[in-house]
Amino acid sequence: MKWTDINDLAIELAEAHPGVDPLKINFVDLMNWVIVLPGFSDEAKHCGEKILEAIQQAWIDEVA
């Protein structure tokens, strides 16, 4: 997975961190959690605030 795989990342995060409210995750933690997901193979430097916002929103939608 890459940073652009927003929905896949959101699903993986929801499965890896059940019960976590994605609204309460800061972007530093979110980025670190994505980087350690199994199958993630992109570089941290390719990540930005807009990508993290999109991942967070997709995660919110996933658990809603």
TIBA-390379 format. One record per atom (N, C-alpha, C): residue number from 0; residue in three letters; atom name; x, y, z. Coordinates in Angstrom, 1 decimal. Layout:
BEGIN
+-----+-----+------+--------+--------+--------+
:   n : res : atom :     px :     py :     pz :
+-----+-----+------+--------+--------+--------+
: NUM : ALA :   CA :      X :      Y :      Z :
...
+-----+-----+------+--------+--------+--------+
***
This chain:
BEGIN
+-----+-----+------+--------+--------+--------+
:   n : res : atom :     px :     py :     pz :
+-----+-----+------+--------+--------+--------+
:   0 : MET :    N :    0.8 :   -1.2 :    0.0 :
:   0 : MET :   CA :    0.0 :    0.0 :    0.0 :
:   0 : MET :    C :    0.9 :    1.2 :    0.0 :
:   1 : LYS :    N :    0.3 :    2.3 :   -0.6 :
:   1 : LYS :   CA :    1.0 :    3.6 :   -0.6 :
:   1 : LYS :    C :    0.1 :    4.6 :    0.1 :
:   2 : TRP :    N :    0.6 :    5.8 :    0.3 :
:   2 : TRP :   CA :   -0.1 :    6.9 :    0.9 :
:   2 : TRP :    C :   -1.4 :    7.2 :    0.2 :
:   3 : THR :    N :   -1.5 :    6.9 :   -1.1 :
:   3 : THR :   CA :   -2.7 :    7.2 :   -1.9 :
:   3 : THR :    C :   -3.7 :    6.2 :   -1.8 :
:   4 : ASP :    N :   -3.5 :    5.1 :   -1.1 :
:   4 : ASP :   CA :   -4.5 :    4.0 :   -0.9 :
:   4 : ASP :    C :   -5.3 :    4.3 :    0.3 :
:   5 : ILE :    N :   -6.0 :    5.5 :    0.3 :
:   5 : ILE :   CA :   -6.7 :    6.0 :    1.4 :
:   5 : ILE :    C :   -7.6 :    5.1 :    2.1 :
:   6 : ASN :    N :   -8.5 :    4.5 :    1.3 :
:   6 : ASN :   CA :   -9.6 :    3.6 :    1.8 :
:   6 : ASN :    C :   -9.0 :    2.3 :    2.4 :
:   7 : ASP :    N :   -8.0 :    1.8 :    1.7 :
:   7 : ASP :   CA :   -7.4 :    0.5 :    2.2 :
:   7 : ASP :    C :   -6.6 :    0.8 :    3.5 :
:   8 : LEU :    N :   -6.0 :    2.0 :    3.6 :
:   8 : LEU :   CA :   -5.3 :    2.3 :    4.9 :
:   8 : LEU :    C :   -6.3 :    2.5 :    6.0 :
:   9 : ALA :    N :   -7.4 :    3.1 :    5.7 :
:   9 : ALA :   CA :   -8.5 :    3.4 :    6.7 :
:   9 : ALA :    C :   -9.0 :    2.0 :    7.2 :
:  10 : ILE :    N :   -9.2 :    1.1 :    6.3 :
:  10 : ILE :   CA :   -9.7 :   -0.2 :    6.8 :
:  10 : ILE :    C :   -8.7 :   -0.9 :    7.6 :
:  11 : GLU :    N :   -7.4 :   -0.9 :    7.2 :
:  11 : GLU :   CA :   -6.4 :   -1.5 :    8.0 :
:  11 : GLU :    C :   -6.2 :   -0.9 :    9.4 :
:  12 : LEU :    N :   -6.3 :    0.4 :    9.4 :
:  12 : LEU :   CA :   -6.2 :    1.1 :   10.7 :
:  12 : LEU :    C :   -7.4 :    0.8 :   11.6 :
:  13 : ALA :    N :   -8.6 :    0.7 :   11.1 :
:  13 : ALA :   CA :   -9.7 :    0.3 :   11.9 :
:  13 : ALA :    C :   -9.6 :   -1.1 :   12.4 :
:  14 : GLU :    N :   -9.0 :   -2.0 :   11.7 :
:  14 : GLU :   CA :   -8.8 :   -3.4 :   12.1 :
:  14 : GLU :    C :   -7.7 :   -3.4 :   13.1 :
:  15 : ALA :    N :   -6.6 :   -2.6 :   12.9 :
:  15 : ALA :   CA :   -5.4 :   -2.7 :   13.8 :
:  15 : ALA :    C :   -5.7 :   -2.0 :   15.1 :
:  16 : HIS :    N :   -6.6 :   -1.0 :   15.1 :
:  16 : HIS :   CA :   -6.8 :   -0.2 :   16.3 :
:  16 : HIS :    C :   -8.3 :   -0.1 :   16.6 :
:  17 : PRO :    N :   -9.0 :   -1.3 :   16.9 :
:  17 : PRO :   CA :  -10.4 :   -1.3 :   17.2 :
:  17 : PRO :    C :  -10.7 :   -0.5 :   18.5 :
:  18 : GLY :    N :  -11.8 :    0.3 :   18.5 :
:  18 : GLY :   CA :  -12.1 :    1.0 :   19.6 :
:  18 : GLY :    C :  -11.5 :    2.4 :   19.7 :
:  19 : VAL :    N :  -10.6 :    2.7 :   18.8 :
:  19 : VAL :   CA :   -9.9 :    4.0 :   18.9 :
:  19 : VAL :    C :  -10.7 :    5.0 :   18.1 :
:  20 : ASP :    N :  -11.0 :    6.1 :   18.6 :
:  20 : ASP :   CA :  -11.7 :    7.2 :   18.0 :
:  20 : ASP :    C :  -10.7 :    7.9 :   17.1 :
:  21 : PRO :    N :  -10.9 :    7.8 :   15.7 :
:  21 : PRO :   CA :  -10.0 :    8.5 :   14.8 :
:  21 : PRO :    C :  -10.0 :   10.0 :   14.9 :
:  22 : LEU :    N :  -11.0 :   10.6 :   15.5 :
:  22 : LEU :   CA :  -11.0 :   12.0 :   15.7 :
:  22 : LEU :    C :  -10.0 :   12.5 :   16.8 :
:  23 : LYS :    N :   -9.6 :   11.5 :   17.6 :
:  23 : LYS :   CA :   -8.7 :   11.9 :   18.7 :
:  23 : LYS :    C :   -7.2 :   11.5 :   18.5 :
:  24 : ILE :    N :   -6.9 :   11.1 :   17.3 :
:  24 : ILE :   CA :   -5.6 :   10.8 :   16.9 :
:  24 : ILE :    C :   -4.9 :   12.0 :   16.3 :
:  25 : ASN :    N :   -3.7 :   12.3 :   16.8 :
:  25 : ASN :   CA :   -2.9 :   13.4 :   16.2 :
:  25 : ASN :    C :   -2.2 :   12.9 :   14.9 :
:  26 : PHE :    N :   -1.9 :   13.8 :   14.1 :
:  26 : PHE :   CA :   -1.3 :   13.4 :   12.8 :
:  26 : PHE :    C :    0.0 :   12.7 :   12.9 :
:  27 : VAL :    N :    0.8 :   13.0 :   13.9 :
:  27 : VAL :   CA :    2.1 :   12.3 :   14.1 :
:  27 : VAL :    C :    1.9 :   10.9 :   14.4 :
:  28 : ASP :    N :    1.0 :   10.6 :   15.3 :
:  28 : ASP :   CA :    0.6 :    9.2 :   15.6 :
:  28 : ASP :    C :    0.0 :    8.5 :   14.4 :
:  29 : LEU :    N :   -0.9 :    9.2 :   13.7 :
:  29 : LEU :   CA :   -1.5 :    8.6 :   12.6 :
:  29 : LEU :    C :   -0.5 :    8.2 :   11.5 :
:  30 : MET :    N :    0.4 :    9.1 :   11.2 :
:  30 : MET :   CA :    1.5 :    8.8 :   10.3 :
:  30 : MET :    C :    2.3 :    7.5 :   10.7 :
:  31 : ASN :    N :    2.7 :    7.5 :   12.0 :
:  31 : ASN :   CA :    3.5 :    6.4 :   12.5 :
:  31 : ASN :    C :    2.7 :    5.1 :   12.5 :
:  32 : TRP :    N :    1.4 :    5.1 :   12.7 :
:  32 : TRP :   CA :    0.6 :    3.9 :   12.7 :
:  32 : TRP :    C :    0.5 :    3.4 :   11.2 :
:  33 : VAL :    N :    0.3 :    4.3 :   10.3 :
:  33 : VAL :   CA :    0.3 :    3.9 :    8.9 :
:  33 : VAL :    C :    1.6 :    3.2 :    8.5 :
:  34 : ILE :    N :    2.7 :    3.8 :    8.8 :
:  34 : ILE :   CA :    4.0 :    3.4 :    8.4 :
:  34 : ILE :    C :    4.2 :    1.9 :    8.8 :
:  35 : VAL :    N :    3.7 :    1.5 :   10.0 :
:  35 : VAL :   CA :    4.0 :    0.2 :   10.5 :
:  35 : VAL :    C :    2.9 :   -0.8 :   10.1 :
:  36 : LEU :    N :    1.9 :   -0.4 :    9.3 :
:  36 : LEU :   CA :    0.9 :   -1.4 :    8.9 :
:  36 : LEU :    C :    1.5 :   -2.4 :    8.0 :
:  37 : PRO :    N :    1.1 :   -3.7 :    8.1 :
:  37 : PRO :   CA :    1.6 :   -4.7 :    7.2 :
:  37 : PRO :    C :    1.2 :   -4.4 :    5.8 :
:  38 : GLY :    N :    2.1 :   -4.5 :    4.9 :
:  38 : GLY :   CA :    1.9 :   -4.3 :    3.5 :
:  38 : GLY :    C :    2.1 :   -2.8 :    3.1 :
:  39 : PHE :    N :    2.4 :   -1.9 :    4.0 :
:  39 : PHE :   CA :    2.7 :   -0.6 :    3.7 :
:  39 : PHE :    C :    4.1 :   -0.4 :    3.2 :
:  40 : SER :    N :    4.3 :    0.2 :    2.0 :
:  40 : SER :   CA :    5.6 :    0.3 :    1.4 :
:  40 : SER :    C :    5.9 :    1.6 :    0.7 :
:  41 : ASP :    N :    5.6 :    2.7 :    1.4 :
:  41 : ASP :   CA :    5.9 :    4.0 :    0.9 :
:  41 : ASP :    C :    6.8 :    4.7 :    1.9 :
:  42 : GLU :    N :    7.3 :    5.8 :    1.4 :
:  42 : GLU :   CA :    8.2 :    6.6 :    2.3 :
:  42 : GLU :    C :    7.5 :    7.7 :    3.0 :
:  43 : ALA :    N :    7.9 :    8.0 :    4.2 :
:  43 : ALA :   CA :    7.3 :    9.0 :    5.1 :
:  43 : ALA :    C :    7.3 :   10.4 :    4.4 :
:  44 : LYS :    N :    8.3 :   10.6 :    3.6 :
:  44 : LYS :   CA :    8.5 :   12.0 :    3.0 :
:  44 : LYS :    C :    7.4 :   12.2 :    2.0 :
:  45 : HIS :    N :    6.7 :   11.2 :    1.5 :
:  45 : HIS :   CA :    5.6 :   11.3 :    0.6 :
:  45 : HIS :    C :    4.3 :   11.7 :    1.2 :
:  46 : CYS :    N :    4.3 :   11.7 :    2.5 :
:  46 : CYS :   CA :    3.1 :   12.0 :    3.3 :
:  46 : CYS :    C :    3.0 :   13.5 :    3.6 :
:  47 : GLY :    N :    1.7 :   14.0 :    3.6 :
:  47 : GLY :   CA :    1.5 :   15.4 :    4.0 :
:  47 : GLY :    C :    0.2 :   15.5 :    4.7 :
:  48 : GLU :    N :   -0.1 :   16.7 :    5.2 :
:  48 : GLU :   CA :   -1.3 :   17.0 :    6.0 :
:  48 : GLU :    C :   -2.6 :   16.6 :    5.3 :
:  49 : LYS :    N :   -2.6 :   16.9 :    4.0 :
:  49 : LYS :   CA :   -3.9 :   16.6 :    3.2 :
:  49 : LYS :    C :   -4.1 :   15.1 :    3.1 :
:  50 : ILE :    N :   -3.0 :   14.3 :    3.0 :
:  50 : ILE :   CA :   -3.2 :   12.9 :    2.9 :
:  50 : ILE :    C :   -3.6 :   12.3 :    4.3 :
:  51 : LEU :    N :   -3.0 :   12.9 :    5.3 :
:  51 : LEU :   CA :   -3.4 :   12.4 :    6.7 :
:  51 : LEU :    C :   -4.9 :   12.8 :    7.0 :
:  52 : GLU :    N :   -5.3 :   13.9 :    6.5 :
:  52 : GLU :   CA :   -6.7 :   14.3 :    6.7 :
:  52 : GLU :    C :   -7.6 :   13.4 :    6.0 :
:  53 : ALA :    N :   -7.2 :   13.0 :    4.8 :
:  53 : ALA :   CA :   -8.1 :   12.1 :    4.0 :
:  53 : ALA :    C :   -8.1 :   10.7 :    4.6 :
:  54 : ILE :    N :   -7.0 :   10.2 :    5.1 :
:  54 : ILE :   CA :   -7.0 :    8.9 :    5.8 :
:  54 : ILE :    C :   -7.8 :    9.0 :    7.0 :
:  55 : GLN :    N :   -7.7 :   10.1 :    7.8 :
:  55 : GLN :   CA :   -8.5 :   10.2 :    9.0 :
:  55 : GLN :    C :  -10.0 :   10.2 :    8.7 :
:  56 : GLN :    N :  -10.4 :   11.0 :    7.7 :
:  56 : GLN :   CA :  -11.8 :   11.0 :    7.3 :
:  56 : GLN :    C :  -12.3 :    9.7 :    6.8 :
:  57 : ALA :    N :  -11.5 :    9.0 :    6.0 :
:  57 : ALA :   CA :  -11.9 :    7.6 :    5.6 :
:  57 : ALA :    C :  -12.0 :    6.7 :    6.7 :
:  58 : TRP :    N :  -11.2 :    6.8 :    7.7 :
:  58 : TRP :   CA :  -11.2 :    6.0 :    8.9 :
:  58 : TRP :    C :  -12.5 :    6.3 :    9.7 :
:  59 : ILE :    N :  -12.8 :    7.5 :    9.9 :
:  59 : ILE :   CA :  -14.1 :    8.0 :   10.5 :
:  59 : ILE :    C :  -15.3 :    7.3 :    9.8 :
:  60 : ASP :    N :  -15.3 :    7.4 :    8.5 :
:  60 : ASP :   CA :  -16.4 :    6.9 :    7.7 :
:  60 : ASP :    C :  -16.4 :    5.3 :    7.8 :
:  61 : GLU :    N :  -15.3 :    4.7 :    8.0 :
:  61 : GLU :   CA :  -15.2 :    3.2 :    8.1 :
:  61 : GLU :    C :  -15.8 :    2.8 :    9.4 :
:  62 : VAL :    N :  -15.6 :    3.5 :   10.5 :
:  62 : VAL :   CA :  -16.1 :    3.0 :   11.8 :
:  62 : VAL :    C :  -17.5 :    3.6 :   12.1 :
:  63 : ALA :    N :  -18.0 :    4.5 :   11.3 :
:  63 : ALA :   CA :  -19.3 :    5.1 :   11.5 :
:  63 : ALA :    C :  -20.4 :    4.1 :   11.2 :
+-----+-----+------+--------+--------+--------+
***
